[in-house]
């Protein structure tokens, strides 16, 4: 059995992950990452995590990750919105904060592995590479937000909840006397605790939001005035404040012209997306003259669609879909899976 550092947030999933590893005979150490200073967070409850570790009879410590979180998650989040993109902060946090900090803690404590309460599986493939695999319960699967983990991080990771669904985890928590058994899941951006994301950007950081500009159609005809590109995302319908006589959606955002392009439902569909900032898992890379079939998700709640992948000369990855996909959004992640549910890799939609 191994010594394992478990990231404990104070929620039911991380608590059950720690419990299952202890029951399996591992030496478990609970670690809570404090990603904020002097303000609340929806992500972690320190007192709850500490209490659950005490009840389980495992040591617990708190590690500050506020500086890394600010640099790697909050600032890129702000920059994306200020430039008309829609970020996915959890993806960045997992690689650059959670796993980086947990594995540093594991190193300091002489632990072989780090573990979390994510719903996903992990395996070493016949080619020697490690890959995340979709959870047994696809309804709760969180493999999408883990696609950016490195081979070194994966080689030292345990994911105890990959074969369970949420109801089973809650039942285990009830039997084990874990106080968070019926605690609701966190659904919001953890560091935006009041108002919406634009309130956070403007009030908490002092950043100046982009000014109002024009709504335009795809031909560039001016249709009205928007309140600033940071307030919009591709696919958005509600809150546009403009009446065109038909259901209108944001179809593109042009930060250079400070324009928000709007159109009908049919204008949201795209046959191809381009991705940068790539990370590969089950394969080392895709050769320029190679094509690869994949099941692709273009956002966390996307049901997925079949596509053909090909690397471009400029290093970006093109995904050509069998059928056009609705509202691929710059800044969001596209994650590609093989037929067995292993993550081939992924990247940020350009």
C-alpha angles and dihedrals in degrees: 000000000000139000106248132190110213121200104229118194099174091258130116098253098057091041092054090046089056092045094051092049092050091048089052089058102259122139101245128201119186118220126183118197113217104210098176140053123217098348141079126267132198090211104069140022106201097191092047092049091048092049093049092049090050092051091050091049095239128129117256134196138174121230124194114234097160097116095050091043092053093047101039102033115016100043095046088046090056093043092052094053092045088056098046098262129124110228131210103213096180091065092055093042094053095055103032102032116016100039095033092052097040092051090047088053090047090052091050092048097045093247122152097208145029122213138190138185095251118137101238139094132236132206143166109240128218090260088062096250125124120232140180114238127202114266121260087246104060090188090067099028113143100179089113093071093047099056093103097061115120128237090251091052093046092050089063099039133107123191107188097178099058095103096045135078123221095260091054091049092051090048091052089050091051092051091046093050093242107166095216093059094120098027109135120245119259109249105175138072101284098223097044098079100159132035120347132309095271090053088052094049093047102038105030101039104028091229115153112240120226112268127248117285141162133307106218137179122237091274091055097253112151112245103171146309125296125203097236133311094256089071095063142066132187110272094026117142106162123075098023093124094212131109118210101161092254135061105283128200136186104256100172142357121218109196094182093058093031088232133142113208115213133185146142128301093269092060092063095072122097129183095203138031130192121217133195135177088057129193123186126203118167091031129037093229143317115260117233092245094045130092123199130195115226145166105241133202116195096188136014095264096038111122089219135241138218118263143166115238125211131170115233127220091252092058096256122124122235120208112196110195125216086226124019114266126227121251105339102195128215110239095029121105128253112206122194126208135189124230091273094054098257117142111250090186142278147215147194116282110245 
